[in-house]
Amino acid sequence: MKIYVHDQGITLAGKAWEIKQKLKEYQKQHKLVKDWINSVNKTVNNRIS
């Protein structure tokens, strides 16, 4: 399974059951996909600075 996170959104590539499992996992940490993207972008920005 592969997860690509970019400024505009996310792309999940894999089998249907893998994607469902990963979404349930991230649902525990982030209420919205937007929150997930923002947290990843903050992490990347902190590494660059």
Summary of the structure (lengths in Angstrom):
residues: 49
radius of gyration: 11.6
end to end distance: 29.6
largest distance: 37.0
contacts: 102
relative contact order: 0.17
helix: 61%
strand: 20%
